Amino acid sequence: MENYYIHMNPVMLGLIAGAFTTFASLPQIIYILRTRSMKDISPVTLSMFAFGVSLWLLYGIDIRATPVIVWNALSLSLYLVQIGMKIVFSDGGARAIRRISNGHSKLQNAA
C-alpha cells in the first residue's frame, strides 16, 4: 500500500504554519485591549515565550530560512506588545501613566 500525502513546497508549508502559530496570540491581544486587564496573564510566561521566539529568530537568520525569520520576527513583536500591555495595564503601570499625564496637563495649564 502506498503512502499518500499532500506534497507542498516546504517554504509554503512553513509560511502557513507560522501564520497560524503567530496569529494565535491576536485574540488574546484583542481581549486585553477590550478589557484593559492582564491580571491573569503571567509575565514569566510572556517573557519565556519572547525569549524562545528570539532564539528561533536567531536560528532562522543563521540558516537563512525565510518562514522562520518572518514569523518569529512578527511573533516577537506581538509578545513585546503583550509585555508592554502587561506593564501599562498593571496597577503600578496605570498609576505611573496617570502621574505622567497629570504632570503633562499641569504643565499645559501653567503655560
N, C-alpha and C positions, 0 to 999 in steps of 0.2 A: 504494500500500500504506500502510495506516495504522500509526502507531507505537502500540504498546500498552505501557502501563506501569501499575504499581500506583499509584493515586492515594492518597496518605497525607497526613494533616494534617502540616504542616511542624514543628509543635511536637512532635507524637508521634514523628516521624522523628528529630528532634534528641534527644529523651529516650532513644530506643532506641540510637542511635549513641553517645551519651555514656555510656550504661551499659556498652556493650562496651569502649569505649576506657578508661574509668575502672577497671573491674574487671579489666582485663588485667594490672594490677600486683599483684593479690591472690595469684596463685600464687607470684610472687617473694617477697612478704612472708611467706607461709606457709613457703616453703623456707628463708628466712633465719631465721625463728623456730625451725624444726626443727633446722637445722644450727648455729645461733648463729655463723655465719660470713658476712662480707661482703667477704672478701679479694679476690674477683674483680669486685666492683661498683665502678664508677668514681664517686667523689664529684663530679667535674666534670660527668659526665652527669646525675646526680641533681639537682645544683644548676641546670644548664641547663634541665632539664625543669620544675623547680619555678618557675624564673623565667618560662619561657614560659607555663606554666599560669596564673601570677599575671597576666600580661598578658592572656590570654584571659578571665580572670575580670573584670578591669577593663573590658575591651571589652564583655563580656556585661552588666555593670552599666550601662555607658554607653548601650547600645542597648536595655536592658530586655528581654533575651532569656532567659526562664526556663531553657530547657535549658542554655544556655551558662553561666549563673550556677550552677545546681545542680551540674552535673557537674564544672565546673572547681573549684568550692569543695571538692568531695569529692576530686577528683584532687590538689589542692594538699595537702589533709590527708594523703593516702596518701603523697605524696612527702616531706612533712615527717616522717612516721613513719619512712620509709626512711632519711632523712638522720640522724635521731636514732639509729636502729639502727646505722648506719654508725659513728657516734661511740661508742656503747656497746659494740659488738662488736669495735671495733678494739683492738689491743694496749694502746695508751695509755688508751683509754676503760675497758677492763676493769681495768687497774691502778688507775685513779682510783676506780672503783666499789669495788674491794676495799679500797682505803685508807679510803674513806669508811665502808664497812660495818665494817671492823676498828676504826676510831675510834669508831664508834657502839657496838659491842659492848664496847669497853674502858670507855666511859662508863657503860654499863649495869652492868658488873661492879663498877665503883668505887662505885656507888650502893648 
